């Protein structure tokens, strides 16, 4: 037999040997991996999963009961009552949308102190009284779908409604008027201007101007109005902070889904129809 053919067949046998050897190694390993993923969960793991699901179901039921028996409901405004973020709209009017929107996302996700984000955004924007008035006149409120029906149903049940927002009174008061909510039921921030109408500061005494402001508002309402059951509804981390003293927090993700809020809410909804079903 020619040497070249002998070498070729010898090489082929070595290749087949390697392939068979590799299969003998790989197949058992694959079987072990498959068995691992399809194994029966240990009792402790199954118990933890069941406990977590049970806790979520209990929290949801508690939130629904609180809403059905609420004396008052506090709504966040931006990305909840309306589909926009008021400060971002202002930023667009003043030509600095991207810079301000990035800070807004950080504030809503709880990654930065609210008062710091507020100061930074306004410093970037440098709004004027005239510019704010023009922006408000141009930007009409865009209400989230179904929200008005929820408020109507709550009123029929004799529930007091409040707007508790980190946004600005200049932009929220027109929303309150459109929804027939008394202006004394609005808790928000105010931009301050100097005598020439230039930006000076924001009202740092307003409770919602800082982290922990929304819990302070709910606590004040319970004390001054004698409410036994108050529910907070909103899309952001600052809304979730209101529980407690709020008896329940309902997270709303119909505009923006924020993972921390989705995970931490007593009840998380993406459509107002879900809320209407239990009212």
Buried (B, 14 or more C-beta within 10 A) or exposed (E): EEEEEEEEEEEEEEEEEEEEEEEEEEEEEEEEEEEEEEEEEEEEEEEEEEEEEEEBEEBBEBBBBBBEEBBBBBBBBBBBBBBBBBBBBBBBBBEBBEBBBEBBBBBBBBEBBBBBBBBBBBEEBEBBBEBBEEBBEEBEBEBBEBBBBBBBBBBEEEBBBBBBBBBBBBBBBBBBEEBEBEEEBBBBBBBEBEEEBEBEEBBEEBBBBBBBBBBBBBBEBBEEEEBEBBBBBBBBBBBBBBBEBBBBBBBBBBBBEBEBBEEBBBBBBEBBEBBEEEB
